Amino acid sequence: MFPKGVAVSSLEELRNAIQTTFPNDKELVVKSQILAGGRGLGKFTSGLQGGVHIVKAEQAEEIAGKMLGQTLVTKQTGPQGKVVSKVYLCEKVSLVNEMYFAITLDRTTAGPLIIACREGGTSIEDLAEKYPDMIIKVPIDVFKGITDEDAAKVVDGLAPKVADRSASIEQVKKLYNLFRESDCTQLEINPIAETSDNRLVAADAKLNFDDNAAYRQKETFALRDPTQEDPREVAAAKADLNYIGLDGEIGCMVNGAGLAMATMDIIKLHGGTPANFLDVGGNASESQVVEAFKILTSDDKVKAILVNIFGGIMKCDVIASGIVNAAKHVSLKVPVVVRLEGTNVDQGKRILKESGMALITAEDLDDAAEKAVKALKST
């Protein structure tokens, strides 16, 4: 069971929600909706302390007004924080016992794994480190689904004090079915709690969904808020590129996740810091390469770019043409080191040479990383 609540993006929507959803509630919970944890202990750059407040119903509008449009900084956002564009208005429930519940995907058992702990409402990582025996793990056979025995083990791990055991077992089974039917990769409820009227409720929850299932979870993915995401990652996703922003100074464009990770490692080995993980994949088009360069050059922290392509399915001449065309679309103000090897490598090198661009070529990965770090230091 979930407490009733509604997300609003304006004070007008909030007033309507109070009238229609919470007409008789004396107190409400106002929660900042950002894609980061630690909201309760966070702080707004405006000075307001805490991204989650329990207030009297008549004060909800005032506190929401201090949250909407403001930047909330938590331990997970980094010092730059995230802008609050929505708040979640939720009924206040009286909790008598807080526990932890999660379902995730486990590589060891190759299936879903339910994690339960009789202590909740705090960092599960700290509990796992200090009191590992309190953490109960129940693997689920993905072909058989959850059984009554599985659910009972989870309830034993939660150790509810007042909630009905049979009802709790059914609740766990329903949560697993939600995880499966919604194509979740994670379902975390912290805390899953008992109320003063003996209900078992999900007082706060976080769900992650499998991108590969977007075609059958259209309603869920329609709720995506790109304003809460790194704009570079949003642009990369539109171009079907795999991109993760990092904090370094050397932008990387590589084909293949393994090669991308190796490239980042060898940059660190030579004293540099990678600015991103950008995998153009095995069959990127020329236009995708151009888009990749646009993303790399949009990052002000990038002081040098390393292109490391091993041509298999991906052909070196396509990458080279993309680099040349990218130079026409974006103003390349940083040194670019290129290492090409594999299919059509000679054509690729010829295209780069005849382009007239001031590129730094490299023979192998080690040479490329060394030249990228050297180029960075010379800027």
Secondary structure, DSSP 8 states (H G I E B T S, - for coil): ----EEEESSHHHHHHHHHHT-TT-SEEEEEE--S-S--TT-EETTS-B-SEEEEEGGGHHHHHHHHTT-EEE-TTT-TT-EE---EEEEE---EEEEEEEEEEEETTTTEEEEEEES--SS-HHHHHHH-GGGEEEEE--TTT---HHHHHHHHHHH--SSS-HHHHHHHHHHHHHHHHHTTEEEEEEEEEEEETTS-EEESSEEEEE-GGGGGG-HHHHTT--GGGS-HHHHHHHHTT-EEEE-SSSEEEEESSHHHHHHHHHHHHHTT--B-EEEE--SS--HHHHHHHHHHHHT-TT--EEEEEEEESSS-HHHHHHHHHHHHHHS---S-EEEEEEETTHHHHHHHHHHTT--EEE-SSHHHHHHHHHHHHHH-
